Amino acid sequence: MSPSKEYNLIAPGVPQKGGRWADLGSGAGAFTLPLAQLLGPQGEIYSVDWNPHSLEAQRQRFEANDPQARVHYLPADFTLPLDLPPLDGILMANSLHFQERKEPVLAQALSYLKPGGRLIVVEYNTNLGNHWVPYPIDLAAFQRLALRAGFVQVKMLARVPSRFLGEMYSCLGLRPEAGTRDPRV
């Protein structure tokens, strides 16, 4: 079986097996399952979504496809403070485009990461929204926003065509290592 589009979008940003990650706005797990594949059995995922029915559907998908995966299901609004342990990575796939004010969300995500921790964002490469994708952000705008929010080494990982809004991209940003100077100063 060949890797899925979701897998290919996030794989370049997951450098190794294992680690503690969160999937913020995980829905039914379209990207959570590939993340679990990439992390392997030594990985741990905090799957956060406001909809408990989506999390239950995700739990059932894991039970059927990857019952050994270590996933914690948190029914919560990821824009509010969460009780999470220090994370090696955060995945936000198709969740940021629901937030009109993105910078506070990214700043909060940054606070959950360990120094050197990784943020992978998957979004539609457009600024023209619709009813289903109200506040998309194109790649260049996301890169500028991530830098303002405190991330460093922000770079595009992959692009794939999308029948809905033309193209999707994945982008990586890192939390600065401890003791490094804030590049925004």
Sequence and secondary structure as in RCSB ss.txt:
>XXXX:A:sequence
MSPSKEYNLIAPGVPQKGGRWADLGSGAGAFTLPLAQLLGPQGEIYSVDWNPHSLEAQRQRFEANDPQARVHYLP
ADFTLPLDLPPLDGILMANSLHFQERKEPVLAQALSYLKPGGRLIVVEYNTNLGNHWVPYPIDLAAFQRLALRAG
FVQVKMLARVPSRFLGEMYSCLGLRPEAGTRDPRV
>XXXX:A:secstr
    HHHHHHGGG  SS EEEEEET TT TTHHHHHHHH TTEEEEEEES HHHHHHHHHHHHHH TT EEEEEE
S TTS      EEEEEEES GGG S HHHHHHHHHHHEEEEEEEEEEEES S   SSSSS   HHHHHHHHHHTT
 EEEEEEEEEEETTTEEEEEEEEE   TT   TT 
